[in-house]
Amino acid sequence: MLFFFLMKNMLKHLIAAAQRAPSGDNCQPFKFKIENETTMSIWHSDQMAMHFFNVCNSASYISLGMVLETIIIEATGFNFETHYDFINSTEKDQEFACWARVHFTKKSDVKFDPLVGTYYGRWTSRMKYENAQLPKEMYDELVLQCKIASTDISIYHAKPTDKDFISYLKTSELYLWKYSQAARDFLKMVRISDSNKSETRNGIKLAELHLNLFEAFLLKMMMRCPLLIPFFYHAGLKKVTQLLAQKNYFNSAGLVIFCTPRSEIFETSLINTGRTSMRAWLYLNANGYAVQPNTLASLMPFQFENNKIPTSVDITDRNFLGTAADLMKTYFKISNNEHLVWALRIGKSKDKNNYVRSSRFKLEDVIKK
Ligand SMILES: Cc1cc2nc3c(=O)[nH]c(=O)nc-3n(C[C@H](O)[C@H](O)[C@H](O)COP(=O)(O)O)c2cc1C
């Protein structure tokens, strides 16, 4: 009885920690079910995760990896070893499908993970960073930390300043606004009104975007009238987006990128990338470095190589994404048998006091009955 009580409390702690893991636009598509004292399952809602860029749930699989890694790390704090099975089945309960079953085993020799507790201080920083470098010894430690999650994933760090590379970053950022459906999917997750900002919801608060007054005004106009998106795009949004992408990149310590063996299956590549990048993110934040995913420049080329690109992406952009792999290979010296999956922009945070904590659903709302 006492064991069951203690286990239930531990599982609740693990779920609360897993809830703080990142998800695309903070859509929080997962629920958790406590199956018995030593097992929980993780359920995913396609509907909550539906997004122009989340083709075949590619972004959700990265999130799943991040959720799993958080649970694995935190469980070591209770001397539990964690194993999980990824479930690629159609086991469904209403809108949620079972994606993973996680088992816990008590052991006396479990190694306490140095990242225990760091989930609480992890965040996405979309502001400009200081132009500091990532010291070599920190990068080496980062790689060691990442390898704990998966030895299959390679991690590279660089800040290429070549014209072609900058143009690649700038162009890929445009897809958010160029494809109206992408913009609509993003805008529906931005929270502006007071009730929307409550601490118990999904989505992104306006303050998390660090926009200036003019940019915030533009955003609100587009939220009110999505038909204006193409007009704004051609009237100046395109230029502003490119300038911002360039400015943010130059004011950073560059990108940390995650690559997977080409032979690996789609879902495993993404889950392992999620697990690995979660460790990198936690480690960087805990050591004073800020992180922002650079999804459009990285996940889209990966989707393209896997024939999983949104059908409405036009031929010019398809050709462009096709060349992205070669570009990355050159600039990051990726080996021939690997390909890029995801990238994080990193750097020293300029103004930590500006940090706005992202919201989450209430714990009781994500525990499945
Ligand atoms: C798969 C994935 C893709 C993401 N892509 C971006 C992105 O392109 N740009 C960005 O600013 N944040 C991106 N994020 C970060 C989320 O928006 C962020 O995690 C979420 O809003 C919660 O905020 P938090 O990380 O501060 O807790 C991504 C997160 C995930 C898991």
The ligand as an ORCA input file, in Angstrom:
! r2SCAN-3c Opt
* xyz 0 1
  C       9.726     20.247    -32.420
  C       9.808     21.663    -31.910
  C      10.002     22.708    -32.796
  C      10.114     24.024    -32.340
  N      10.370     25.013    -33.233
  C      10.539     26.285    -32.801
  C      10.912     27.306    -33.715
  O      11.102     27.076    -34.907
  N      11.085     28.567    -33.225
  C      10.892     28.859    -31.896
  O      11.052     30.011    -31.503
  N      10.562     27.895    -31.003
  C      10.393     26.619    -31.423
  N      10.096     25.614    -30.528
  C       9.994     25.941    -29.100
  C       8.543     25.945    -28.617
  O       7.817     26.983    -29.216
  C       8.571     26.081    -27.104
  O       9.195     24.966    -26.577
  C       7.201     26.209    -26.475
  O       6.599     27.412    -26.861
  C       7.263     26.157    -24.951
  O       8.116     27.136    -24.460
  P       9.380     26.797    -23.518
  O      10.337     26.019    -24.346
  O       9.913     28.142    -23.099
  O       8.868     25.999    -22.363
  C       9.990     24.296    -30.949
  C       9.798     23.230    -30.055
  C       9.715     21.933    -30.519
  C       9.542     20.813    -29.543
*
